[in-house]
């Protein structure tokens, strides 16, 4: 009788431990803040996304702190997360540039997007917008191209800004160069915020920003948006035509923001992060914030994200090889 009682008590204890395990994990997360490294200065679309998710997951994961590490086109942030303790408390907001374009752009990259990181979730996707300073004498893409052709041989005196070398912003400009025969000069910036300041101030006449970034600049009256880069019109900018509509069928660029943990992060931790981030991305509050800022909720898990990474790495690689681009910074 005593033996049966002890066995039953042990079984109940085991069940209790299983029931308390999720709570224990939640408590372990909430007891320490989690840093999310972002590879650009503060104030951009990436901050909007991460803040929205941070608010949604705070009850279960505790505080998510945004750590902006601009410079080296985001590679500083990547290195910090790559070398961080793999315990789920240091995460990376990865971009299409960091995870699929840089492996093609740099002859010697200090990280491997697949080997050095564990994918958590593909949170959001977005298109880009062609933004010109208000004083550029054009209100359509055709008028801009005609004007650019008068600025030096093949438009070589016209510069275009991007939010970083080897990013979708950069290669949208290169695609437009190839499609129009222009030779506009690329000026890479360290993130979207300084590039926005310069296109609004007229330091550069043209900047390829995210749709969300373009939306934030329009109320100033200092820029005009001539086209967007999706296969279809962007819902936040339904009045703006796409490059495809305007006759440039190969000028298409879309990008995304995904979250990663360092390699060797335990699977249960990754699963918990993925579940909570997915719940956040699919919540009405977060979805509304993303849509208002020109992003689309995705929510793809690790397998789908890895597939996207493989496909995009191949696609961007073809474009880079066609333009003989090699990053040197």
URHU-V682552 format. One record per residue. N is the residue number from 1. PHI is phi in radians with two decimals (none if undefined). PSI is psi as a letter, one per 40 degrees, with the letter a starting at -180 (none if undefined). D_CENTER is the distance of its C-alpha to the mean C-alpha in whole Angstrom. Layout:
N|PHI|PSI|D_CENTER, N|PHI|PSI|D_CENTER
This chain:
1|none|d|63, 2|-1.11|d|62, 3|-1.09|d|60, 4|-1.13|d|58, 5|-1.12|d|57, 6|-1.12|d|55, 7|-1.13|d|54, 8|-1.12|d|53, 9|-1.12|d|51, 10|-1.14|d|49, 11|-1.11|d|48, 12|-1.10|d|47, 13|-1.10|d|45, 14|-1.13|d|43, 15|-1.08|d|42, 16|-1.08|d|42, 17|-1.10|d|39, 18|-1.14|d|37, 19|-1.16|d|37, 20|-1.49|e|36, 21|-1.03|d|33, 22|-1.04|d|30, 23|-1.11|d|32, 24|-1.11|d|32, 25|-1.13|d|28, 26|-1.07|d|27, 27|-1.14|d|29, 28|-1.14|d|28, 29|-1.21|d|25, 30|-1.23|e|26, 31|-1.30|e|28, 32|-2.34|i|26, 33|-1.22|i|22, 34|-1.95|h|19, 35|-1.57|h|17, 36|-1.99|h|13, 37|-1.42|h|12, 38|-2.11|h|9, 39|-1.51|f|10, 40|-2.37|i|10, 41|-1.07|i|13, 42|-1.14|i|14, 43|1.88|e|14, 44|-1.69|a|10, 45|-1.08|d|8, 46|-1.10|d|6, 47|-1.12|d|10, 48|-1.02|d|11, 49|-1.06|d|9, 50|-1.21|d|11, 51|-1.13|d|14, 52|-1.10|d|14, 53|-1.18|d|14, 54|-1.02|d|16, 55|-1.10|d|19, 56|-1.31|d|19, 57|-1.71|e|20, 58|-0.96|d|22, 59|-1.08|d|25, 60|-1.87|d|24, 61|-1.82|e|22, 62|1.38|a|23, 63|-1.33|h|21, 64|-1.82|h|18, 65|-1.84|h|17, 66|-1.40|h|14, 67|-2.09|g|15, 68|-1.38|h|13, 69|-2.15|g|14, 70|-1.24|i|14, 71|1.91|i|15, 72|0.96|f|16, 73|0.97|f|12, 74|1.64|e|11, 75|-1.25|d|13, 76|-1.11|d|15, 77|-1.07|d|13, 78|-1.05|d|13, 79|-1.12|d|17, 80|-1.05|d|17, 81|-1.25|d|16, 82|-0.95|d|18, 83|-1.67|e|21, 84|-1.35|i|21, 85|-1.07|h|23, 86|-1.42|g|22, 87|-2.09|e|23, 88|1.52|e|20, 89|-1.78|e|20, 90|-2.36|h|17, 91|-2.14|i|14, 92|-2.07|h|11, 93|-1.55|h|7, 94|-1.56|i|6, 95|-1.99|i|4, 96|-1.02|d|6, 97|-1.10|d|8, 98|-1.03|d|9, 99|-1.74|e|10, 100|-2.32|d|11, 101|-1.71|d|12, 102|-1.05|d|13, 103|-1.04|d|16, 104|-1.51|d|17, 105|-1.44|d|17, 106|-1.90|h|19, 107|-1.14|d|22, 108|-2.32|g|22, 109|-1.74|h|19, 110|-1.42|e|20, 111|-2.52|i|18, 112|-2.00|h|18, 113|-1.01|d|14, 114|-1.59|d|17, 115|-1.28|d|20, 116|-1.65|e|18, 117|-2.42|i|16, 118|-1.90|h|16, 119|-1.23|h|14, 120|-1.84|d|14, 121|-2.82|i|12, 122|-1.55|h|9, 123|-1.49|d|9, 124|-2.69|i|8, 125|-2.16|i|7, 126|-2.85|i|8, 127|-1.82|i|11, 128|-2.04|i|12, 129|-2.28|i|15, 130|-1.52|h|18, 131|-1.95|h|19, 132|-2.11|i|22, 133|-1.15|i|24, 134|-1.03|d|27, 135|-1.51|e|30, 136|-1.17|h|29, 137|-1.35|g|32, 138|-2.75|i|30, 139|-2.15|e|29, 140|-2.31|i|28, 141|-1.10|d|26, 142|-1.07|d|29, 143|-1.17|d|31, 144|-1.13|d|28, 145|-1.08|d|29, 146|-1.09|d|32, 147|-1.14|d|32, 148|-1.04|d|30, 149|-1.18|e|32, 150|-1.57|e|35, 151|-1.77|g|33, 152|1.42|i|34, 153|-1.00|h|35, 154|0.95|f|32, 155|1.29|f|30, 156|-1.24|e|30, 157|-1.64|e|30, 158|-1.68|h|27, 159|-1.93|i|24, 160|-2.22|h|20, 161|-1.65|i|18, 162|-2.30|i|14, 163|-1.50|e|11, 164|2.79|i|12, 165|-1.14|i|14, 166|1.31|f|13, 167|-1.94|i|10, 168|-0.97|d|10, 169|-1.03|d|11, 170|-1.11|d|14, 171|-1.38|e|15, 172|-1.13|d|15, 173|-1.10|d|18, 174|-1.17|d|19, 175|-1.11|d|20, 176|-1.17|d|21, 177|-0.95|d|24, 178|-1.15|d|25, 179|-1.27|d|25, 180|-1.86|e|27, 181|1.40|e|29, 182|-1.36|i|28, 183|-2.27|f|27, 184|-1.09|i|25, 185|-1.67|h|24, 186|-1.41|h|20, 187|-2.13|h|20, 188|-1.42|h|17, 189|-1.92|i|16, 190|-1.63|g|14, 191|1.89|i|11, 192|-1.36|d|11, 193|-1.04|d|14, 194|-1.14|d|17, 195|-1.16|d|16, 196|-1.10|d|17, 197|-1.04|d|20, 198|-1.34|d|21, 199|-1.27|d|21, 200|-1.22|d|22, 201|-1.47|e|25, 202|1.52|e|26, 203|-1.12|d|25, 204|-2.14|i|23, 205|-1.43|e|24, 206|-2.50|h|21, 207|-2.51|h|17, 208|-1.68|g|14, 209|-1.83|i|12, 210|-1.18|i|10, 211|-1.03|d|12, 212|-1.05|d|12, 213|-1.14|d|12, 214|-1.09|d|15, 215|-1.05|d|17, 216|-1.23|d|17, 217|-1.49|d|19, 218|-0.97|d|21, 219|-1.06|e|24, 220|-1.21|d|24, 221|1.31|e|26, 222|-1.77|e|25, 223|-2.35|i|23, 224|-2.21|i|23, 225|-1.90|h|21, 226|-1.76|d|22, 227|-2.86|i|20, 228|-2.10|i|17, 229|-1.79|e|15, 230|-1.43|i|16, 231|-1.23|d|19, 232|-2.22|i|20, 233|-1.07|i|20, 234|-1.37|h|17, 235|-0.93|d|19, 236|-1.22|e|18, 237|-2.32|g|19, 238|-1.14|e|22, 239|-1.46|e|24, 240|-1.66|h|22, 241|-1.27|i|23, 242|-1.56|i|21, 243|-1.04|d|21, 244|-1.06|d|23, 245|-1.00|d|25, 246|-1.51|e|26, 247|1.79|e|27, 248|-1.92|g|25, 249|-1.14|d|24, 250|-1.65|e|22, 251|-1.64|g|19, 252|-2.32|h|17, 253|-2.60|h|13, 254|-2.28|i|10, 255|-2.48|a|7, 256|-2.70|i|5, 257|-2.12|h|3, 258|-2.29|i|7, 259|-1.91|i|9, 260|-2.38|i|12, 261|-1.99|i|15, 262|-1.08|i|18, 263|-0.96|i|20, 264|1.32|e|23, 265|-1.15|h|22, 266|-0.98|i|25, 267|-1.00|d|24, 268|-1.04|d|25, 269|-1.18|d|23, 270|-1.08|d|20, 271|-1.08|d|21, 272|-1.16|d|22, 273|-1.05|d|18, 274|-1.09|d|17, 275|-1.08|d|20, 276|-1.27|d|19, 277|-1.17|d|15, 278|-1.12|d|16, 279|-1.05|d|19, 280|-1.14|d|17, 281|-1.05|d|14, 282|-1.54|e|18, 283|-1.31|i|20, 284|-1.07|d|21, 285|-1.11|d|20, 286|-1.20|d|16, 287|-1.01|d|16, 288|-1.12|d|18, 289|-1.13|d|15, 290|-1.15|d|12, 291|-1.08|d|15, 292|-1.08|d|16, 293|-1.75|e|13, 294|1.40|e|12, 295|-2.01|i|10, 296|-2.06|h|12, 297|-1.10|h|12, 298|-2.01|c|12, 299|1.49|e|14, 300|-1.14|h|14, 301|-1.43|a|16, 302|-0.98|d|16, 303|-1.12|d|18, 304|-1.15|d|16, 305|-1.15|d|13, 306|-1.08|d|15, 307|-1.11|d|16, 308|-1.05|d|13, 309|-1.06|d|13, 310|-1.09|d|16, 311|-1.15|d|16, 312|-1.22|d|13, 313|-1.03|d|15, 314|-1.20|d|18, 315|-1.14|d|17, 316|-1.21|d|15, 317|-1.06|d|18, 318|-1.10|d|21, 319|-1.16|d|19, 320|-1.14|d|19, 321|-1.14|d|23, 322|-1.17|d|24, 323|-1.74|e|23, 324|0.98|f|24, 325|-1.47|h|21, 326|-2.36|h|21, 327|-1.26|i|19, 328|-2.16|e|22, 329|-1.34|none|20
